[in-house]
Amino acid sequence: MRIRSGPATVTRAAGHLAATGPGSQDVCRCWPLSHPRTPARPRHAAGVDTRRKGVRVRTFPFSAVVGSDDMALALILTTVSPEVGGVLVRGEKGTAKTTMVRALADVMPSIGVVEGCRFSCDPLDPDPRCPDGPHDHPVSRIRPTRLVELPVGATEDRVIGSLDLRPALGVGAVTYEPGLLAAAHRGILYVDEVNLLHDHLVDLLLDAAAMGRSTVEREGVSVAHAARLILIGTMNPEEGELRPQLLDRFGLTVQIAAPRDPEQRAEVIRRRLAFDRDPASFVAAYAAQEETLRVKIADARSRLPSVNLGDRQLAIIATVCGAFEVDGMRADIVTARAAAAHAAWQGRLDITKSDIRAAARLALPHRRRRNPFDAPDLDENLLDQLLDEEPDPDPTPPEGGPSNGSSNNNSGHQGMRPEPVEGRVNSPSTSSGHTSTSSGHTSTSSGHTSTDPGHNERIAAAGDTYRTRLFTAPGVGAGDAGRRSRALTSTGRTVGATPAGSSNGRLHLTETIRAAAPHQAARGRAPADRLRLAVPDLRLAVTEGRESNLVLLVVDASGSMGARRRMAAVKAAALSLLLDAYQRRDKVGLIIFRGAEATLALPPTSSVDIAARRLEELPSGGRTPLAEGLLCAAETLRLERVRDPHRRPLLVLVTDGRATHGPDAVARSLLIAGQLRGTGVASLVIDCESGRLALGLAHTLSVHLGAQYLTVDEVAADQLIRAVRQRRAA
């Protein structure tokens, strides 16, 4: 049954368009608009965001941002042609990612909307299936393009909308309350730290952006509405990667880094300080460039339908995508759309090789990853070689327009960055501090553990990775949604109900009715009346799914592991566990112990690829400070328990059980193992001892630790399957 939404009134969605906190660095909040010192300004004034009633918010101008030319071009192309599929911006912290996205809304042309429509229907072409429709005689009004920010902690009902409980409880009416997707229709939906958003929400956003519609089927509500939006996500790769399936759904991807040129860095500081000192004057100084950019974007949009995408250009695009061995056909389609948008932006009606090159540089790098640990990359020499094989067609300028896009490139800051920066797209270098523990004390280390004098270091290559068995924390947790251990999460199967109280969640309709049923007579309900509900009757569903955990790898890299085959097997097992943690959306940490100390090579993070690189470069040699490794693990888990108390840890110790550093090394390691067991941490010991004379020290250690015990050969999932089959056969 399709339920028509309620009256067209302003909903809470309008109050959540901008999630800019008081500490945001790219906005400056001034006095209320009614303040006598504040002159009246039109709503479309450049650099002014009036999304918050009574508060003037000034954004840093788009044309004032120094550098980031690739990002500026990608944002402009997806603005000219939203069908490109949005932009994912990858870069280190402090590179103006959020600043540029928020500034983009101020150079977007204003749009006309149907007065009173909560779904921003176009008065010239209203959606016939709009829940607030039909719009037979729409009244039009002009408003700025919206920038809707989606917080990382948003729930599914906030994104797609849900049943409005106020009219449901008040008058018994089933009313749909629109979510952020409805608010972002014909505008920009921005997700900062998109890699930290739950996968099912990212998938939901990408589906809506690709289909142009959002369908809601939940809680007795069946609503479909238009959701044509520009999806922009930003992320810091150090905090974890997006799954390849989700990464491919973004049309364009840009890798940015802070400028290294001293003059550029000085200019960044100069403009930032000038904006902070006097936002109004700074915005006014760039108002003309912002208006020029706004007009040029509108012209490119109007020119885009006339751009000629012929068979010759399609053949070149197909050749390029095929040569780079991208999966599927999405890369070809996105490249074609981006090339057309680039030609329109340059003022041309024909697509040239320069348009295809600019589009390929943005559409292909993230689609060439063959391993989750690979960084997006593109061989531009190969790209140039492929494009040089075909002659460039003569571009046909539009009537009264520039030839070859040679004009209109010098208006605005840096010509409004119409061309991407030349050169190979490189991943920003990542570095992090390391913490070392020696004899129970924590200190800063350079990242490489010291070894005993006279011991030679060697780096063994890792063996091939494989699918591991599923290792979980016991019991039922309450952490963030993931794919490892059982937990009460926001998604999953319904296992019960709880009174609503002040918590949020999905309404459990059956239990709500059951709670209200005994009170109907006291509330004066007649047999023919509707069910009379009260707030205390509300019950929320308790759902059980899977959570993500903290997988803390503690790896023995001492001299006893120096045999090439043994260390290769250890690295293969550790890398396989990291790959499993990546797929299950876990946080990971890495501790290495050898010589006289233990090193926290990677503090707990979502960036599994950094841990993989540290493991591949791991040397072996020296004594075995097993006790120090366990102490470092205990301290790391203690600190992480304070930072994230709901995330349950899983300690994975890869060792042969030997302890050779310090007095009573074995006894001390067993004592610390017993103390770790007392904290209740779930543990796993992987015994990498090999040879005929096995001492069994790792098994003894697992008993004191209360850990599950496995040999390194038993980590693979196929070994478990083979053992079960052999037991059944016997």
C-alpha positions in Angstrom: 0.0 0.0 0.0 1.4 3.4 -1.0 0.9 6.1 1.6 0.9 9.7 0.6 3.1 11.9 2.7 1.7 14.5 4.9 1.2 18.3 4.4 4.1 20.2 2.8 5.6 21.8 5.8 9.2 22.5 6.7 10.7 19.4 8.4 13.7 19.0 10.6 15.8 18.2 7.5 16.1 21.9 6.8 17.7 22.4 10.2 20.5 19.9 9.5 21.7 21.1 6.1 25.1 22.1 7.5 26.8 20.2 10.2 29.6 22.7 10.8 30.6 22.8 14.4 31.9 25.7 16.3 35.5 24.5 15.8 35.2 24.5 12.0 38.1 26.2 10.3 36.6 27.2 7.0 33.7 29.2 8.2 33.3 32.3 10.3 30.1 32.9 12.3 29.2 36.6 12.6 26.5 38.4 14.5 22.7 37.8 13.8 21.2 39.2 10.7 19.0 41.5 12.7 22.0 43.2 14.4 22.1 46.9 13.6 25.7 46.7 12.6 25.0 44.1 9.9 23.9 45.6 6.5 21.2 43.6 4.6 22.6 41.4 1.9 20.8 39.3 -0.7 20.6 35.6 0.0 22.8 34.8 -3.0 25.7 37.0 -2.0 29.0 35.3 -2.8 30.7 33.6 0.2 27.6 33.9 2.4 25.8 30.8 3.7 22.4 31.5 5.3 21.4 27.9 6.0 21.3 28.6 9.7 18.5 31.0 10.5 19.7 34.2 12.2 23.4 33.4 11.8 25.6 34.7 9.0 28.1 32.0 7.9 30.9 33.1 5.6 32.7 30.4 3.7 36.2 30.7 2.3 35.9 31.5 -1.5 36.4 28.7 -3.9 38.6 30.8 -6.2 40.8 31.8 -3.3 42.0 28.3 -2.5 45.7 27.9 -3.5 46.6 24.8 -5.5 44.4 21.6 -5.4 43.9 22.0 -9.2 42.9 18.4 -9.7 40.3 18.6 -7.0 38.9 21.9 -8.3 38.6 20.4 -11.8 36.9 17.2 -10.6 34.4 19.3 -8.5 33.6 21.5 -11.5 33.2 18.6 -13.9 30.7 16.8 -11.6 28.9 20.2 -11.1 28.6 20.7 -14.9 27.4 17.1 -15.4 26.1 15.4 -12.2 25.7 12.2 -14.2 29.5 11.8 -13.9 28.7 10.2 -10.5 30.3 12.4 -7.8 33.8 12.8 -6.5 35.9 11.1 -3.9 38.7 13.2 -2.6 41.6 11.4 -0.9 44.3 13.3 0.9 46.2 13.9 4.0 44.8 16.1 6.8 44.9 19.9 6.4 44.7 20.0 2.6 41.5 22.1 2.3 39.3 19.2 1.3 36.3 20.3 3.3 37.0 24.0 2.7 36.7 23.5 -1.1 33.6 21.4 -1.0 31.8 23.9 1.2 32.9 26.7 -1.0 31.6 24.9 -4.1 28.0 25.6 -3.1 28.6 29.3 -3.3 29.5 29.1 -7.0 26.7 26.8 -8.0 23.9 28.6 -9.9 20.7 29.2 -8.0 17.7 26.9 -8.8 14.0 27.3 -9.0 11.9 25.1 -6.7 8.1 24.6 -6.2 7.0 26.7 -3.3 6.1 24.4 -0.3 7.5 21.2 -1.8 9.8 19.4 0.6 11.5 17.6 -2.2 12.6 20.7 -4.2 10.7 19.8 -7.4 11.6 21.9 -10.5 8.6 24.1 -11.3 9.4 23.7 -15.1 9.5 19.9 -14.8 7.8 18.8 -11.6 8.1 15.1 -10.6 4.7 13.5 -11.4 5.4 11.0 -8.6 6.4 13.6 -6.0 5.0 12.6 -2.6 4.0 16.3 -2.1 2.4 16.4 -5.6 0.7 16.7 -7.9 2.0 20.2 -8.7 -0.6 21.2 -11.3 -0.1 25.0 -10.9 3.3 25.3 -9.2 4.4 28.6 -7.6 8.1 29.0 -8.3 10.7 30.5 -6.0 14.5 30.9 -6.5 16.9 29.7 -3.8 20.6 28.9 -3.6 21.8 25.4 -4.3 21.9 23.4 -1.1 25.0 21.8 0.5 23.7 19.0 2.7 26.3 17.5 5.1 25.9 13.9 6.3 27.5 13.2 9.7 29.5 10.0 10.1 27.2 8.9 12.9 24.0 9.4 10.9 21.4 6.5 11.0 19.6 5.0 8.1 16.3 6.6 9.0 17.9 10.0 9.1 19.4 9.5 5.6 16.3 8.1 3.7 13.6 9.3 6.0 11.1 7.4 8.1 7.7 7.5 9.7 6.9 10.7 11.5 5.9 9.6 15.0 4.3 12.8 16.1 1.3 12.7 13.8 1.2 8.9 14.1 0.8 9.2 17.9 -1.3 12.3 17.8 -4.0 11.7 15.2 -3.1 8.2 13.9 -1.9 9.5 10.5 0.9 7.7 8.7 3.2 10.6 7.6 6.6 10.3 5.9 9.3 12.6 7.3 11.9 13.2 4.5 15.6 12.5 5.2 18.8 14.0 4.0 18.5 12.5 0.5 15.4 14.5 -0.1 17.0 17.7 1.3 20.0 17.2 -1.1 17.8 16.7 -4.3 19.2 19.0 -7.0 22.0 20.0 -4.7 25.2 18.6 -3.1 25.4 15.8 -0.5 28.8 16.0 1.2 30.2 13.2 3.4 33.3 14.0 5.3 35.4 11.0 6.3 33.3 8.8 4.0 35.6 5.9 4.8 34.4 5.9 8.4 30.7 5.7 7.4 29.1 2.3 7.7 29.2 0.4 4.4 25.4 -0.1 4.1 24.9 3.7 4.3 27.6 4.4 1.7 26.0 1.8 -0.6 22.6 3.4 0.0 24.0 6.9 -0.9 25.7 5.6 -4.1 22.5 3.7 -5.2 20.4 6.9 -4.8 23.0 9.0 -6.6 23.2 6.5 -9.5 19.4 5.9 -9.9 18.3 9.4 -9.1 15.6 8.2 -6.8 15.3 7.0 -3.3 12.7 4.4 -2.3 11.6 3.9 1.3 9.9 0.7 2.4 9.7 0.6 6.2 7.4 0.9 9.2 4.3 0.9 7.1 5.6 3.7 4.8 6.1 3.2 1.1 7.5 6.4 -0.6 9.7 7.0 -3.6 11.0 10.4 -4.4 13.6 12.0 -6.7 17.2 12.2 -5.4 19.3 13.6 -8.2 22.3 14.9 -6.3 26.0 15.5 -6.5 27.7 13.1 -4.1 31.1 14.3 -2.8 33.1 12.4 -0.2 36.4 13.2 1.4 38.7 10.9 3.3 42.2 10.5 4.8 43.7 7.2 3.6 45.6 6.9 6.9 42.3 6.2 8.6 41.3 3.3 6.4 40.2 2.6 2.8 36.8 2.2 1.2 36.0 -1.3 -0.1 36.8 -1.6 -3.8 33.1 -2.2 -4.6 32.2 1.2 -3.0 35.3 2.9 -4.4 34.2 2.0 -7.9 30.8 3.7 -7.5 32.3 7.1 -7.2 32.7 8.6 -10.7 35.9 10.5 -10.1 38.7 10.2 -7.6 41.3 12.8 -6.7 44.5 12.4 -4.7 45.7 15.6 -3.2 48.6 16.6 -0.9 49.7 19.9 0.7 52.0 22.0 -1.6 55.7 21.6 -1.0 56.7 24.8 -2.7 57.5 27.4 0.0 55.9 30.3 -2.0 52.6 28.4 -2.3 52.6 27.5 1.4 53.3 31.1 2.3 50.4 32.2 0.1 48.1 29.7 1.8 49.0 31.2 5.2 48.6 34.7 3.9 45.1 34.1 2.6 44.0 32.1 5.6 45.1 34.8 8.0 43.5 37.5 5.9 40.2 35.6 5.9 40.3 35.1 9.7 41.1 38.7 10.3 38.3 40.2 8.1 36.0 37.6 6.5 33.7 40.2 4.9 36.5 42.1 3.2 38.2 39.0 2.0 35.0 37.5 0.5 34.3 40.8 -1.2 37.7 40.9 -2.8 36.9 37.6 -4.5 33.3 38.3 -5.3 33.9 39.2 -9.0 35.9 35.9 -9.5 33.2 33.9 -7.8 30.5 35.4 -10.0 32.6 34.8 -13.1 33.0 31.2 -12.1 29.3 30.8 -11.4 28.4 32.2 -14.8 30.9 29.9 -16.5 29.5 26.8 -14.8 26.0 27.8 -15.9 27.2 28.3 -19.5 28.9 24.9 -19.5 25.7 23.3 -18.2 23.7 24.8 -21.0 26.4 23.8 -23.6 26.7 20.2 -22.4 23.7 18.7 -24.4 25.3 20.0 -27.6 28.7 18.5 -27.1 29.4 15.9 -29.8 30.5 12.5 -28.6 31.1 10.6 -31.8 32.2 7.0 -32.6 35.8 8.1 -32.9 35.9 9.5 -29.4 34.1 6.4 -28.1 36.7 4.2 -29.7 39.5 6.1 -28.1 37.9 5.9 -24.7 37.3 2.2 -25.1 40.9 1.6 -26.1 42.2 3.6 -23.1 40.0 1.8 -20.6 40.8 -1.6 -22.1 44.5 -1.0 -22.1 44.4 -0.2 -18.4 42.5 -3.4 -17.7 39.7 -1.8 -15.6 36.9 -4.1 -14.4 33.4 -3.7 -15.9 32.1 -0.9 -18.1 31.5 1.9 -15.5 35.0 3.3 -16.2 34.2 3.7 -19.9 30.9 5.4 -19.2 32.2 7.8 -16.6 35.2 8.7 -18.8 32.9 9.6 -21.7 30.7 11.7 -19.5 33.6 13.5 -17.8 35.2 14.1 -21.2 32.0 15.7 -22.5 31.8 17.9 -19.3 35.4 18.9 -19.8 34.8 20.0 -23.4 31.7 22.0 -22.3 33.8 23.6 -19.5 36.4 24.5 -22.1 33.8 26.1 -24.4 34.0 23.4 -27.1 31.3 21.3 -28.8 33.7 18.5 -29.9 35.7 16.3 -27.6 39.4 16.3 -28.1 42.2 14.1 -26.8 42.9 16.6 -24.0 39.4 16.2 -22.8 39.7 12.4 -22.8 43.1 12.7 -21.0 41.7 14.9 -18.3 38.7 12.6 -17.8 40.9 9.4 -17.7 43.2 10.8 -15.1 40.3 11.3 -12.8 38.1 8.3 -13.7 40.6 5.4 -14.0 43.2 5.4 -11.1 40.8 4.0 -8.4 39.5 1.4 -10.8 42.8 -0.3 -11.4 43.4 -1.7 -7.9 44.0 -5.4 -7.9 44.6 -5.8 -4.2 42.9 -4.0 -1.3 46.3 -2.8 -0.2 47.1 -1.1 -3.5 46.9 2.7 -3.7 45.1 4.2 -6.7 47.6 5.0 -9.4 47.8 5.6 -13.2 50.6 5.3 -15.6 50.4 8.6 -17.5 53.1 7.7 -19.9 50.9 4.8 -21.1 48.0 7.1 -21.3 49.9 9.6 -23.5 51.1 6.7 -25.7 47.5 5.5 -26.2 46.2 9.0 -27.0 49.1 9.7 -29.4 48.1 6.8 -31.6 45.0 8.7 -32.8 45.0 12.1 -34.5 43.1 14.8 -32.7 39.9 16.0 -34.5 39.5 19.7 -35.2 37.3 21.1 -32.5 34.2 23.0 -33.5 33.7 26.1 -31.3 30.1 27.0 -30.4 28.5 30.0 -32.1 30.1 33.1 -30.6 32.2 30.9 -28.2 35.9 30.6 -27.9 38.0 28.5 -30.2 39.8 25.5 -28.6 38.9 26.9 -25.2 41.7 29.4 -25.5 39.7 32.2 -23.9 37.7 32.3 -20.7 40.6 30.6 -19.0 42.1 33.7 -17.4 39.1 34.9 -15.5 39.0 34.1 -11.8 41.8 32.9 -9.5 44.4 30.8 -11.4 42.0 30.8 -14.5 39.6 28.9 -12.2 41.9 25.9 -12.7 40.4 24.5 -15.9 43.2 22.1 -16.6 44.5 19.3 -14.2 48.0 19.4 -12.9 50.4 17.5 -15.1 52.4 14.6 -13.7 51.8 11.3 -12.1 49.2 11.0 -9.5 51.0 9.9 -6.3 49.7 8.8 -3.0 50.7 11.2 -0.2 53.4 9.9 2.0 52.2 8.7 5.3 54.2 8.7 8.5 53.2 8.0 12.0 54.9 7.9 15.3 55.9 4.7 16.9 55.9 3.7 20.5 58.4 1.2 21.9 58.3 -0.6 25.1 61.4 -2.0 26.8 61.2 -3.7 30.1 57.7 -2.3 30.6 58.5 1.4 29.9 57.1 3.3 27.0 59.2 5.6 24.8 59.4 7.1 21.4 61.2 5.1 18.7 62.3 5.9 15.2 60.2 3.1 13.8 62.9 0.5 13.5 63.6 -1.7 16.5 67.2 -2.0 17.6 69.0 -5.4 17.6 71.8 -6.8 19.7 75.3 -6.0 18.3 76.6 -8.6 16.1 73.2 -9.9 14.9 72.5 -9.4 11.2 69.1 -8.2 10.1 67.4 -9.9 7.2 64.1 -9.2 5.4 62.3 -12.2 4.2 59.6 -11.9 1.5 56.1 -12.8 2.5 54.4 -15.9 1.2 51.1 -15.8 -0.7 48.1 -14.7 1.3 45.0 -16.9 1.7 41.5 -16.9 3.2 41.7 -17.4 7.0 39.4 -19.0 9.4 37.0 -16.7 11.2 38.3 -15.7 14.7 35.8 -13.9 16.9 35.5 -12.5 20.4 33.3 -14.6 22.7 29.9 -13.5 23.8 27.7 -10.7 22.5 29.2 -7.2 22.2 27.8 -3.7 21.5 30.3 -2.2 19.2 30.1 -0.6 15.7 28.5 -2.6 12.9 31.0 -4.8 11.2 31.5 -8.4 10.1 33.3 -10.3 12.8 31.8 -11.0 16.3 28.2 -11.2 17.4 26.9 -7.9 18.8 23.8 -5.8 19.3 24.0 -3.3 16.4 21.8 -1.0 14.5 21.4 -3.5 11.7 20.7 -7.2 11.7 18.0 -9.6 12.8 15.4 -8.5 15.4 16.0 -10.4 18.7 13.8 -8.4 21.0 12.4 -4.9 21.9 13.2 -2.2 24.5 11.3 0.8 25.7 12.1 3.9 23.5 13.2 6.2 26.3 15.8 8.7 25.0 17.5 6.2 22.6 17.2 6.1 18.9 16.4 3.1 16.7 13.9 1.4 14.5 10.3 1.1 15.8 9.1 -2.4 16.7 5.5 -2.1 15.6 4.3 -5.4 17.0 5.7 -4.9 20.5 4.4 -1.3 20.5 0.9 -2.5 19.8 1.3 -5.3 22.4 2.4 -2.7 25.0 -0.6 -0.4 24.2 -3.3 -3.1 24.1 -3.8 -3.5 27.9 -4.5 0.3 28.2 -7.1 0.7 25.6 -10.1 0.5 27.9 -8.6 2.9 30.3 -8.0 5.3 27.4 -11.7 5.2 26.4 -11.2 3.4 23.1 -14.4 2.1 21.5 -14.3 -1.1 19.4 -14.5 0.9 16.1 -11.9 3.4 17.1 -8.2 3.5 16.1 -5.7 2.1 18.5 -4.8 4.8 21.1 -1.1 5.1 21.6 0.9 7.0 24.2 4.6 7.7 24.3 5.3 5.1 27.0 4.0 2.4 24.6 6.8 2.9 22.1 9.2 0.0 21.7 12.3 0.0 19.7 13.7 -3.1 18.0 16.8 -4.8 19.4 18.8 -6.2 16.5 21.7 -8.5 16.6 24.3 -8.5 13.9 28.1 -8.4 13.6 30.5 -5.9 15.0 33.9 -4.8 14.1 36.7 -5.5 16.5 40.2 -4.3 17.3 42.7 -6.9 15.9 46.0 -6.3 17.7 48.8 -8.3 15.9 51.8 -9.0 18.1 54.5 -10.5 15.9 57.8 -12.1 17.0 60.6 -10.9 14.7 63.6 -12.2 16.6 66.5 -14.3 15.4 64.6 -17.5 16.1 62.2 -16.5 13.3 65.1 -15.7 10.9 64.8 -18.9 8.9 63.5 -17.7 5.5 60.7 -20.2 5.3 59.5 -19.6 8.8 59.5 -15.8 8.5 57.8 -16.1 5.0 55.1 -18.2 6.6 54.7 -15.8 9.5 54.3 -12.8 7.2 51.9 -14.7 5.0 49.7 -15.5 8.0 49.9 -12.0 9.4 49.1 -10.4 6.0 46.2 -12.9 5.5 44.8 -11.9 8.9 45.1 -8.2 8.0 43.3 -8.8 4.7 40.5 -10.6 6.7 40.4 -7.6 9.1 40.1 -5.3 6.1 37.2 -7.2 4.7 35.5 -7.3 8.1 36.0 -3.5 8.7 38.1 -4.0 11.8 40.6 -1.7 13.4 44.1 -3.1 13.5 47.3 -2.5 15.4 50.7 -4.0 15.0 53.4 -4.7 17.6 56.8 -6.0 16.7 59.2 -7.4 19.3 62.8 -8.4 18.8 66.3 -7.5 20.1 65.7 -5.8 23.5 62.4 -4.1 23.0 58.9 -4.1 21.6 57.7 -1.5 19.2 54.2 -0.3 18.5 54.8 -0.2 14.8 51.2 0.9 14.0 48.8 2.3 16.6 45.3 1.0 16.3 43.8 2.4 13.1 41.4 1.5 10.3 44.2 1.8 7.7 45.1 -1.8 7.2 47.2 -1.0 4.1 49.8 0.8 6.3 50.0 -2.2 8.6 50.6 -4.4 5.5 53.5 -2.2 4.3 55.1 -2.3 7.8 54.9 -6.1 7.8 56.3 -6.5 4.3 59.3 -4.4 5.3 59.8 -6.1 8.6 63.4 -7.4 9.3 64.2 -10.2 11.7 67.1 -10.8 14.1 68.2 -10.5 17.7 66.9 -11.9 20.9 63.3 -12.6 21.8 61.8 -10.0 24.3 58.5 -11.9 24.6 57.6 -10.3 28.0 58.2 -6.8 26.6 55.9 -7.6 23.7 53.1 -8.7 26.0 53.6 -5.6 28.2 53.3 -3.4 25.1 50.2 -5.2 24.1 48.6 -4.8 27.6 49.4 -1.1 27.6 48.0 -0.6 24.0 44.8 -2.4 24.9 44.4 -0.4 28.1 44.7 2.9 26.3 42.4 1.8 23.5 39.8 0.6 26.0 39.7 4.2 27.3 39.4 5.7 23.8 36.8 3.3 22.4 35.2 1.3 25.3 32.6 -0.4 23.1 35.1 -2.0 20.6 36.2 -5.4 21.8 39.8 -6.4 21.1 41.1 -9.6 19.7 44.8 -10.2 20.6 46.7 -12.3 18.0 50.2 -13.4 19.1 52.4 -14.9 16.4 55.4 -16.5 18.1 57.3 -19.8 18.7 57.0 -19.2 22.5 60.7 -18.7 23.1 61.8 -15.9 25.4 65.6 -15.1 25.6 65.9 -11.4 26.7 66.4 -10.4 30.3 66.5 -12.5 33.5 63.9 -15.3 33.9 62.6 -14.4 30.5 60.2 -17.4 30.1 58.8 -17.0 33.7 58.2 -13.3 33.2 56.4 -13.8 29.9 54.1 -16.5 31.5 53.4 -14.1 34.5 52.5 -11.3 32.2 50.3 -13.7 30.1 48.4 -14.6 33.2 47.8 -10.9 34.0 46.6 -10.3 30.4 44.2 -13.2 30.9 42.8 -11.5 34.0 41.7 -8.5 31.9 39.3 -10.8 29.9 40.8 -10.0 26.5 40.1 -12.6 23.8 43.4 -14.0 22.5 44.8 -16.2 19.8 48.3 -17.8 19.8 49.7 -18.8 16.4 52.6 -21.2 16.9 55.2 -20.8 14.2 57.6 -23.4 15.6 58.8 -26.0 13.1 61.1 -28.9 13.0 61.3 -32.3 14.7 62.4 -31.0 18.1 59.3 -28.9 19.1 59.5 -27.5 22.6 55.8 -26.6 22.9 56.5 -23.3 24.5 53.8 -21.5 22.5 51.2 -24.0 23.7 52.2 -23.4 27.3 52.0 -19.7 26.7 48.4 -20.0 25.3 47.3 -21.9 28.4 48.5 -19.1 30.7 47.0 -16.5 28.3 43.7 -18.4 28.1 44.0 -18.1 24.3 42.9 -20.3 21.4 46.0 -22.2 20.1 46.8 -22.8 16.5 49.8 -23.7 14.4 50.6 -21.4 11.6 49.5 -24.1 9.1 46.0 -24.1 10.7 45.2 -20.5 10.1 43.9 -21.0 6.6 40.2 -21.8 6.2 40.8 -24.7 3.8 42.9 -26.5 6.5 39.9 -26.4 8.8 37.7 -27.8 6.0 40.2 -30.6 5.3 40.4 -31.5 9.0 36.6 -31.7 9.3 36.4 -33.9 6.2 39.1 -36.2 7.5 37.3 -36.5 10.8 34.0 -37.4 9.1 35.8 -40.0 6.9 37.3 -41.6 10.0 
